[in-house]
Amino acid sequence: MVKPMRGRGLARRNALQDDRGAALVLVIAVAGVLALLMTMLVAVSVNGMRQARSDEDWNASLAAAYAGIDEYQSRLSVDASYYRYGNPASTFQTGGTRIDAVASNPAFGVGVSGPWAEVAGSDGRSQFRYEVDNSAYLTTGRIRLRSTGKVGKETRTIIADLKQQGFIDFLYFTDYEISDPDVAATPSASCYSDATKTTFLYAWGGRSGSCNELTFPKVDVLSGPVHSNDTIRTCGTTFKGTVTTANNKTPLTVNSAGCSPAIFEDSGSPAYSGGVIGMPATNSELKKETRSDLTATDVPRPGCLYTGPTQIEFFSNGTMNVKSPYTRYTRIGDAAATTARASAPAECGTIAQLTSPAGATIAVPTNNVVYVQNVPSVTTDANYRPPSGTGSLPTGFACTANFGWTLGTTAAGNLTGYPMANERPPAPTTYGCRAGDIYVKGKFKGAATFAAENYVFLVGDTSYTDPNDDMLGLVGNNAVWVWNPVRCTATCGSGTTTTISSGSSSATYANLLADNRTIQAAILSVAHTFQAQNYNVAGTQGTLTVMGAIAQKFRGAVVTFNSAGAPVTGFAKNYIYDSRFKFKAPPKFLNPITTTYGVTTWVETAAAFAANGAAR
């Protein structure tokens, strides 16, 4: 009898049931893993989105900080005095220069309760605030700005140095590429834009006729940036830096007939500058720097005021000797310069010393201004002297000696030793007895600006003791002259003429000082020119080396040259830009009428504020 197979089938079914149970467990486990992976993917995705948003905010906050710099620059361009404003509660200011609060500017906010300014077009999402350090502005023209940008919970901070873009951004700046009309022959009517002959035309603006245009010769090498509001004329000249012009027509520069082309080593030169850079009318703004009644506002440290012809010699120990016979007071205390408010502090030299043949030896007024004015004609002025009669001349001085000239019966001497014996001064640079002329030379140490209401005469080498630290500014309201005296060796001029005749032969003169000349300074002639005396007579001199910057209303000549570009009379040029002027300027040096501020350096630093406004 065969036994039924029920037990074996049951066992098989039980095994199958066991397999199904294991599969269910496996499915559940896999599903759990997949669910966990899904959860992890969602978490990673969400965190990634958060991180991406955080990264986006972090990058945008830097852009907001830059926007703050741009916004502050625009305010400075509209109001040149805006450097004075900020938040006195900020800890970023490092010096004692006054900071005035302006409640209307939210960017000056500090702390948790302080406001933030909005970046335009960001709907309030991007914000910034900035802090001003103007402690170096009055001495170097530099402003430091710390700008913090905020987007979401992210903040970033940058520090930028700002400087006015001015004349010292160029090795050589000229308004008109023609000779000063006070020096050269009278230009024709077609050189002017008006019948009264008060405003010149630029060459690109329609100037024509005999306008006494000057050319850069082949011997000229200009190692630095050059700008002219006019059309530059060249003759094989070498330009090692950028060359820009306000001429917007082709060609931007003109090569004179018969000359080899100019050499422009900068690949982008010449280039159109975008417009005319305006000259100030006078340098009288610098005279304000000698007022003692403005210490609480514009002039915290007054400089020195001298009157009439003033001779200054610099010494390498940081002192200078000053001879100024007409000076009675060296500081004024009000706009009218009345005697009641005037003073004569010892730091500018005692009056007894200044008016003596030995002069006063004093410290260079570092980070300050010296201004030399004409003898005032207003009777209430503290430094007034009548033009003639009793009291018109300082005691012990005369103004009619002929100084041994070969021709002429009388001449206006300036009481300080110029003209020298046998010198034949050129028109119009006669040495006026009551003129606000300054005569400078020597080894300069310090940082200061020297300005003259009339002429600046460079009567010898004027150089730095330390070219890395010293900085000199020279500003003439009228011409700045490289002193180059000559004597007459034959019949010069006619009759009793006391100045060199423009028609006289060069051969009738000889140099009294035949030498090279070195000048280290920022030089500006506001209304006239930078030029060498007697550049067109008495043969060739040495080389005129200027290491700094030159700016002038009219082109000044220092050399004549033949058709091959070789010097015939005067000085060969060697002009080299002082690259420090890219970052700072001599104290209170004049700038163009319309000014903009450029960023010279910037660097990111640790965020100055958290997103809630608290200082970090």
Rosetta blueprint (number, residue, H / E / L):
1 M L
2 V L
3 K L
4 P L
5 M L
6 R H
7 G H
8 R H
9 G H
10 L H
11 A H
12 R H
13 R H
14 N H
15 A H
16 L H
17 Q H
18 D H
19 D H
20 R H
21 G H
22 A H
23 A H
24 L H
25 V H
26 L H
27 V H
28 I H
29 A H
30 V H
31 A H
32 G H
33 V H
34 L H
35 A H
36 L H
37 L H
38 M H
39 T H
40 M H
41 L H
42 V H
43 A H
44 V H
45 S H
46 V H
47 N H
48 G H
49 M H
50 R H
51 Q H
52 A H
53 R H
54 S H
55 D H
56 E H
57 D H
58 W H
59 N H
60 A H
61 S H
62 L H
63 A H
64 A H
65 A H
66 Y H
67 A H
68 G H
69 I H
70 D H
71 E H
72 Y H
73 Q H
74 S H
75 R H
76 L H
77 S H
78 V H
79 D L
80 A H
81 S H
82 Y H
83 Y H
84 R H
85 Y E
86 G E
87 N L
88 P L
89 A L
90 S L
91 T L
92 F L
93 Q L
94 T L
95 G L
96 G L
97 T L
98 R L
99 I L
100 D E
101 A E
102 V L
103 A L
104 S L
105 N L
106 P H
107 A H
108 F H
109 G L
110 V L
111 G L
112 V L
113 S L
114 G L
115 P L
116 W L
117 A E
118 E E
119 V L
120 A L
121 G L
122 S L
123 D L
124 G L
125 R L
126 S E
127 Q E
128 F E
129 R E
130 Y E
131 E E
132 V E
133 D E
134 N L
135 S L
136 A L
137 Y H
138 L H
139 T H
140 T H
141 G L
142 R E
143 I E
144 R E
145 L E
146 R E
147 S E
148 T E
149 G E
150 K E
151 V E
152 G L
153 K L
154 E E
155 T E
156 R E
157 T E
158 I E
159 I E
160 A E
161 D E
162 L E
163 K E
164 Q E
165 Q E
166 G L
167 F H
168 I H
169 D H
170 F L
171 L L
172 Y E
173 F E
174 T E
175 D E
176 Y E
177 E E
178 I E
179 S E
180 D L
181 P L
182 D L
183 V L
184 A L
185 A L
186 T L
187 P L
188 S L
189 A H
190 S H
191 C H
192 Y E
193 S L
194 D L
195 A L
196 T L
197 K L
198 T L
199 T L
200 F E
201 L L
202 Y L
203 A H
204 W H
205 G H
206 G L
207 R L
208 S L
209 G L
210 S L
211 C L
212 N L
213 E E
214 L L
215 T L
216 F E
217 P L
218 K L
219 V L
220 D L
221 V E
222 L E
223 S E
224 G L
225 P L
226 V E
227 H E
228 S E
229 N L
230 D L
231 T L
232 I E
233 R E
234 T E
235 C L
236 G L
237 T L
238 T E
239 F E
240 K L
241 G L
242 T L
243 V E
244 T E
245 T E
246 A L
247 N L
248 N L
249 K L
250 T L
251 P L
252 L L
253 T E
254 V E
255 N E
256 S L
257 A L
258 G L
259 C L
260 S L
261 P L
262 A L
263 I E
264 F E
265 E L
266 D L
267 S L
268 G L
269 S L
270 P L
271 A E
272 Y E
273 S L
274 G L
275 G L
276 V L
277 I L
278 G L
279 M L
280 P L
281 A L
282 T L
283 N L
284 S H
285 E H
286 L H
287 K H
288 K H
289 E H
290 T H
291 R E
292 S L
293 D L
294 L L
295 T L
296 A L
297 T L
298 D L
299 V L
300 P L
301 R L
302 P L
303 G L
304 C E
305 L E
306 Y E
307 T E
308 G L
309 P L
310 T E
311 Q E
312 I E
313 E E
314 F E
315 F L
316 S L
317 N L
318 G L
319 T E
320 M E
321 N E
322 V E
323 K E
324 S L
325 P L
326 Y L
327 T L
328 R L
329 Y L
330 T L
331 R E
332 I E
333 G L
334 D L
335 A L
336 A L
337 A L
338 T E
339 T H
340 A H
341 R H
342 A L
343 S E
344 A L
345 P L
346 A H
347 E H
348 C H
349 G L
350 T L
351 I H
352 A H
353 Q H
354 L H
355 T L
356 S L
357 P L
358 A L
359 G L
360 A E
361 T E
362 I E
363 A E
364 V L
365 P L
366 T L
367 N L
368 N E
369 V E
370 V E
371 Y E
372 V E
373 Q E
374 N L
375 V L
376 P L
377 S L
378 V L
379 T L
380 T L
381 D E
382 A L
383 N L
384 Y L
385 R L
386 P L
387 P L
388 S L
389 G L
390 T L
391 G L
392 S L
393 L L
394 P L
395 T L
396 G L
397 F L
398 A L
399 C L
400 T L
401 A L
402 N L
403 F L
404 G L
405 W L
406 T L
407 L L
408 G L
409 T L
410 T L
411 A L
412 A L
413 G L
414 N L
415 L L
416 T L
417 G L
418 Y L
419 P L
420 M L
421 A L
422 N L
423 E L
424 R L
425 P L
426 P E
427 A L
428 P L
429 T L
430 T L
431 Y L
432 G L
433 C L
434 R L
435 A L
436 G L
437 D L
438 I E
439 Y E
440 V E
441 K E
442 G E
443 K E
444 F E
445 K L
446 G L
447 A E
448 A E
449 T E
450 F E
451 A E
452 A E
453 E L
454 N L
455 Y L
456 V E
457 F E
458 L E
459 V E
460 G E
461 D E
462 T E
463 S E
464 Y E
465 T L
466 D L
467 P L
468 N L
469 D L
470 D L
471 M E
472 L E
473 G E
474 L E
475 V E
476 G E
477 N L
478 N L
479 A L
480 V E
481 W E
482 V E
483 W L
484 N L
485 P L
486 V E
487 R E
488 C E
489 T L
490 A L
491 T L
492 C L
493 G L
494 S L
495 G L
496 T L
497 T L
498 T L
499 T L
500 I E
501 S L
502 S L
503 G L
504 S L
505 S L
506 S H
507 A H
508 T H
509 Y E
510 A E
511 N E
512 L L
513 L L
514 A L
515 D L
516 N L
517 R E
518 T E
519 I E
520 Q E
521 A E
522 A E
523 I E
524 L E
525 S E
526 V E
527 A E
528 H E
529 T E
530 F E
531 Q E
532 A E
533 Q L
534 N L
535 Y L
536 N L
537 V L
538 A L
539 G L
540 T E
541 Q E
542 G E
543 T E
544 L E
545 T E
546 V E
547 M E
548 G E
549 A E
550 I E
551 A E
552 Q E
553 K E
554 F E
555 R E
556 G L
557 A L
558 V L
559 V E
560 T E
561 F E
562 N L
563 S L
564 A L
565 G L
566 A L
567 P E
568 V E
569 T E
570 G E
571 F E
572 A E
573 K E
574 N E
575 Y E
576 I E
577 Y E
578 D L
579 S H
580 R H
581 F H
582 K H
583 F L
584 K L
585 A L
586 P L
587 P L
588 K L
589 F L
590 L L
591 N L
592 P L
593 I L
594 T L
595 T L
596 T E
597 Y E
598 G E
599 V E
600 T E
601 T E
602 W E
603 V E
604 E E
605 T E
606 A L
607 A L
608 A L
609 F E
610 A L
611 A L
612 N L
613 G L
614 A L
615 A E
616 R L
